[in-house]
Amino acid sequence: MEKVVIFLGLPGAGKGTQAKLLKEKFDYKYMGSGDLLRARKKVDDFTGNKIGSVIDKGGRVPTPVIARLWLEKFEKFKQEGFEGFIIDGSPRSLLEKTLIDKSLKWYEWDENAKIILVDISEQESIDRLTKRRNCQDCGRPIPYVGKFKEMEECPDCGGELVAREDDDEEGVKARLEWFKTDVQPVIDAFEEEGRLIKVNGNQSIEDVFKEVLEVLK
């Protein structure tokens, strides 16, 4: 039976990293709303141009637009066949949760869907986002976690590590406020339904992944 894994968590929790590791280990398919929107904005039509104007300014695209992209991706997955696929960072609102739940049921994937919360504190989120860096030369992101905290140069090319411009504390706190109002109710709803699986995101990347594999057994 096909598996569906949904990763949720505060900004900086490392859900994207865990999704990537799971994808690589099992060759699962992957769906991230950010990737879908970036791909769609390349299409030269009204919706593509409107998506570009919104996300390039840091805005949020309305749920109906994103939901249409999900359904197109789900249909493609269904036609191709797969052992499992990952949803990274969605749903981000109660409306999105309803739409994803109904979509998974429509495609007969709902009974084997796992919702994993990579759980970190708000202060840990702030620390990770304000202290993470990118390589100035090759662009590799360097998270503020585990062994990466002590790195002074890029492990790939030796380039200088610099802070991201959008990771100032004011901007991070604004993102956390949005998380509290929009995403936290989704997490609470999954927990009330008995569907939420928590893993400790305060560990090293490798140890978090071990825990993810354990809860998916």
C-alpha positions in Angstrom: 0.0 0.0 0.0 1.3 3.5 -0.9 2.5 5.6 2.0 2.0 9.3 2.5 4.1 11.3 5.0 3.3 14.8 5.9 6.0 16.9 7.6 5.0 19.9 9.8 7.0 22.1 12.2 8.0 25.6 13.2 10.2 27.5 10.7 13.8 26.2 11.1 12.6 22.9 12.6 14.3 21.0 9.8 11.3 19.4 8.2 12.6 20.1 4.7 15.9 18.3 5.6 14.0 15.3 7.0 11.8 15.2 3.9 14.8 15.2 1.6 16.5 12.4 3.6 13.4 10.2 3.5 13.0 10.9 -0.2 16.6 9.8 -0.9 16.5 6.7 1.3 13.3 5.2 -0.1 13.1 7.0 -3.5 9.7 8.5 -2.5 8.1 11.1 -4.6 8.0 14.7 -3.1 5.6 17.5 -3.1 6.4 20.9 -1.6 4.1 23.8 -2.1 7.0 26.2 -2.5 8.4 24.1 -5.4 5.0 23.9 -7.1 4.6 27.6 -6.9 8.1 28.4 -8.2 7.5 26.0 -11.1 4.1 27.5 -11.9 5.3 31.0 -11.9 7.5 30.2 -14.9 4.4 29.7 -17.1 3.7 33.0 -18.9 0.0 33.4 -18.2 -2.1 35.4 -15.7 -1.8 32.9 -12.9 2.0 32.3 -13.4 2.7 36.0 -13.5 0.4 36.7 -10.5 2.1 33.9 -8.5 5.5 35.4 -9.4 4.5 38.9 -8.3 3.2 37.6 -4.9 5.9 35.2 -3.9 8.8 37.4 -5.1 7.6 40.0 -2.5 7.3 37.3 0.3 3.5 37.2 0.0 1.3 34.1 0.3 -0.7 32.6 -2.5 -4.4 31.9 -1.8 -5.3 28.3 -0.9 -7.5 27.6 -3.9 -4.6 28.3 -6.3 -2.2 26.1 -4.3 -4.9 23.4 -4.0 -5.2 23.2 -7.8 -1.5 22.6 -8.1 -1.8 19.8 -5.4 -4.5 18.1 -7.4 -2.5 18.2 -10.6 0.5 16.6 -8.7 -1.7 14.0 -7.0 -3.2 12.9 -10.3 0.3 12.6 -11.8 1.4 10.5 -8.8 -1.7 8.3 -9.2 -1.0 7.7 -12.9 2.7 7.0 -12.4 2.4 4.8 -9.3 4.7 5.0 -6.3 5.6 3.4 -3.0 5.3 6.6 -1.1 5.3 10.3 -1.3 6.1 13.2 1.0 4.2 16.4 1.6 6.6 19.1 2.9 5.3 22.0 5.0 1.5 21.7 4.1 -1.2 22.1 5.2 -0.7 25.6 6.5 -4.2 26.4 7.5 -7.4 24.6 8.6 -8.8 25.1 5.1 -5.8 23.5 3.6 -6.0 20.6 6.0 -9.6 20.0 5.0 -8.7 20.0 1.3 -5.7 17.7 1.7 -7.7 15.3 3.9 -10.4 15.1 1.3 -7.9 14.8 -1.6 -6.1 11.9 0.1 -9.4 10.2 0.7 -10.4 10.7 -3.0 -7.2 9.1 -4.2 -7.6 6.3 -1.6 -4.4 7.2 0.3 -5.9 8.5 3.6 -5.7 5.2 5.5 -1.9 5.1 5.3 -1.1 8.8 5.8 1.4 9.7 8.6 1.6 13.3 10.0 4.9 14.0 11.6 5.7 17.1 13.7 9.4 17.9 13.9 9.0 19.5 17.3 11.3 22.3 18.5 10.7 25.3 20.8 10.0 28.8 19.6 13.4 30.0 21.0 15.1 27.2 19.1 13.3 28.3 15.9 14.5 31.9 16.4 18.1 30.8 17.1 18.2 28.6 14.1 16.8 31.1 11.7 18.8 34.1 12.8 22.0 32.2 13.0 21.9 30.0 9.9 24.1 30.9 7.0 24.7 30.3 3.3 27.9 29.8 1.4 28.7 33.0 -0.4 30.3 31.1 -3.3 28.2 28.0 -4.0 25.0 28.9 -2.1 24.8 25.8 0.1 22.6 26.4 3.2 24.3 25.7 6.5 21.7 25.1 9.3 22.4 26.2 12.9 22.2 22.7 14.4 24.6 20.1 15.6 28.1 20.1 14.0 27.1 22.9 11.6 27.1 25.4 14.5 30.9 25.4 14.7 31.6 25.5 10.9 33.6 28.5 9.7 33.7 27.7 6.0 31.6 25.8 3.5 32.2 22.0 3.7 31.7 21.7 -0.1 33.9 24.5 -1.6 35.5 26.3 1.4 33.6 29.5 0.7 32.7 32.1 3.3 29.6 31.6 5.3 27.2 34.6 5.5 23.9 35.3 7.2 20.7 35.4 5.0 19.3 39.0 4.6 15.7 37.9 5.4 16.7 36.2 8.7 16.7 39.2 11.0 15.0 38.7 14.3 12.0 41.0 13.4 11.3 39.0 10.3 11.6 35.7 12.0 9.2 36.8 14.8 6.7 37.9 12.2 6.8 34.4 10.6 6.3 32.8 14.0 3.2 34.9 14.6 1.8 33.7 11.3 2.6 30.2 12.3 0.7 30.6 15.6 -2.4 32.0 14.0 -2.5 29.7 10.9 -0.5 26.6 11.2 -0.7 25.8 15.0 -4.5 25.2 14.7 -3.7 22.6 12.0 -1.3 20.8 14.4 -3.8 21.0 17.2 -6.5 19.5 15.0 -4.3 16.6 13.9 -3.4 16.0 17.6 -7.1 16.0 18.7 -7.8 13.4 16.0 -5.0 11.2 17.3 -3.1 11.4 14.0 -0.1 13.5 15.0 3.3 11.9 15.6 5.9 14.0 17.3 9.7 13.6 16.9 12.3 15.5 18.9 13.7 18.1 16.5 16.3 19.4 19.0 18.6 16.5 18.2 21.2 16.2 15.5 19.9 15.8 11.9 21.0 12.2 11.9 19.3 11.4 15.2 16.1 13.1 14.2 16.1 11.0 11.0 16.5 7.8 13.1 13.5 8.8 15.1 11.5 9.5 11.9 12.3 6.0 10.6 11.3 4.5 13.9 7.9 6.1 14.0 7.3 5.1 10.3 7.8 1.4 11.0 
